[in-house]
């Protein structure tokens, strides 16, 4: 049996990211922005946290991505 993280990596090239981030962004106020950034994060991290918000500790790469630097530094992945 393979671990879930290796399964996620192997599925990242398929519709894996599309399905995961479509659900993740389903309740977002800025839906288009959410889809854009979540898609970028999924492609780079091969992981999307479960649910529509929170749970970022499930995907440390996703959780730790930021935009900007200094005082303007914000989480990149929704």
Secondary structure, DSSP 8 states (H G I E B T S, - for coil): ---HHHHHHHHTTTTHHHHHHHHHTTT-TTHHHHHHHHHHHHHHHS---SSSS--GGG-HHHHH-EESSGGG-EE---
